Amino acid sequence: MAATGIAQADTKSDPLSTHTLAALDGKTTTLAKYRGEILVVNFWASWCAPCRRELPLLDQWNSAWTGRGARVIAISIDTDAKKAKRFAEEMKLTLPVMHDGPQGLARTLDIPSVPYTLLLDRDGNVIGEVKGKTAILLDDMVDTAGTLCKDAEALKSFGAKRILACTSHGVLSGPAMERLNKSPIEELMITNTIPLKGKSSPKVTVLSVAPLLAEAIKRIHEDQSVSQLFV
């Protein structure tokens, strides 16, 4: 699944990769350790109410994506590392939690407030922020919409202003409609390759593939390129 609507911001990459961070067990590390993985880097503080609400969600997201090439790194800007450790233990967080204090990366990157999230590619480059932007989720097929809705919740917690979704084939079985209606997804656009059979939601827009199929048939009949329809 892909999310678009992400702005380029390479200038912050170097300090993020090389800055020394302290894990809650006292050991030091850098984000370069995770080179080769997509990183969601979340700055937070134990005194921040929105942070307290979103970290458990990010922990769930991390559990789902670790081992699939992506993970969340939570960096506390608390003055006292003990407060960050206490909160992580209370919430039973399993994601990597680091402590850096208010004068570390938060100051270097001029972070305006917390929570604040950055996305790093596999080479450690900052590839975007969704805060205040419209995010578009793309997938080839949506069945029960579980993953789609979890990703939408994550984008919302990262500050996305609007969340749209598109898929070629909308199976939408089981609890899919209920999940969509409760999710922050504003609109899900699907094609009519799979009949909904009475299932409906005000958030679902169905687009017909008939014009595309008609054009393909016409091109075949006239010995023209069909592949040009898809490039």
VENGI-V377749 format. One record per backbone hydrogen bond with DSSP energy under -0.5 kcal/mol. CO is the residue of the C=O (numbers start at 1). NH is the residue of the N-H. E is the energy in kcal/mol with one decimal. If there is no record, write none. Layout:
co-><CO,CO>
nh-><NH,NH>
e-><E,E>
This chain:
co-><2,4,9,10,12,13,14,15,16,17,21,21,22,23,27,29,30,31,32,34,38,39,39,40,40,41,41,42,43,43,44,45,47,48,49,50,51,52,53,54,55,56,57,58,59,60,61,62,65,65,69,71,72,73,73,74,74,75,76,76,79,80,80,81,82,83,84,85,86,87,88,88,96,96,97,98,99,101,104,104,105,106,107,116,118,119,119,120,121,122,125,125,126,128,129,130,130,133,133,133,135,135,136,137,138,139,140,142,142,143,145,146,147,148,149,150,151,152,153,154,155,156,159,162,163,163,164,165,166,168,168,169,169,173,175,176,177,178,179,180,187,187,188,188,189,190,191,191,196,201,203,203,205,205,207,209,210,211,212,213,214,215,216,217,218,219,220,226,227,228>
nh-><138,136,12,13,16,17,18,19,31,32,23,29,99,26,23,21,33,34,35,37,71,41,120,42,73,43,118,75,115,116,77,48,49,52,53,54,55,56,57,58,59,60,61,62,63,64,65,66,68,70,38,40,96,42,75,76,98,44,100,101,81,83,84,85,86,87,88,89,90,91,92,93,74,98,24,76,22,104,107,108,109,111,110,43,41,127,128,39,124,36,121,127,9,119,7,133,161,135,161,162,137,164,4,166,2,168,169,171,172,173,149,150,151,152,153,154,155,156,157,158,160,159,132,135,186,187,137,189,139,170,191,142,171,176,179,180,181,182,183,183,165,189,190,205,167,207,170,194,199,204,188,205,190,207,192,213,214,215,216,217,218,219,220,221,222,224,223,229,230,231>
e-><-2.6,-1.0,-1.0,-2.0,-1.1,-2.0,-2.1,-1.9,-0.7,-1.3,-0.6,-2.5,-3.2,-2.0,-3.5,-3.5,-1.5,-1.7,-1.8,-1.8,-2.2,-0.7,-3.0,-0.7,-2.7,-0.5,-2.4,-3.3,-0.6,-1.5,-2.6,-1.5,-0.7,-1.9,-1.5,-2.1,-2.4,-0.6,-0.5,-2.5,-2.3,-1.8,-2.3,-2.6,-2.1,-1.8,-1.7,-2.6,-2.5,-1.2,-2.8,-2.5,-0.7,-2.8,-0.6,-0.6,-3.4,-2.3,-2.7,-1.3,-0.6,-1.0,-1.0,-2.4,-2.5,-2.2,-2.4,-2.1,-2.4,-2.5,-0.5,-2.3,-2.6,-0.5,-1.0,-3.3,-1.8,-1.0,-0.6,-2.3,-3.3,-2.5,-0.7,-3.3,-2.9,-2.7,-0.9,-1.9,-2.0,-2.3,-2.7,-0.6,-1.1,-1.5,-0.8,-2.5,-0.5,-0.6,-2.2,-1.3,-0.5,-2.8,-2.0,-2.7,-1.8,-0.9,-1.8,-1.6,-1.9,-1.0,-2.2,-2.0,-2.5,-1.9,-2.2,-2.2,-2.4,-2.3,-2.3,-1.5,-2.4,-1.6,-3.3,-3.1,-3.3,-0.7,-3.0,-2.9,-1.8,-0.5,-0.8,-2.1,-1.0,-1.9,-2.7,-2.6,-2.5,-1.5,-1.0,-0.6,-2.5,-0.5,-0.5,-2.8,-2.4,-3.0,-0.5,-0.6,-1.5,-1.7,-3.2,-0.5,-2.7,-0.5,-1.4,-2.5,-2.8,-2.2,-2.1,-2.5,-2.3,-2.4,-2.2,-2.5,-2.1,-3.6,-1.2,-1.9,-1.9,-0.8>
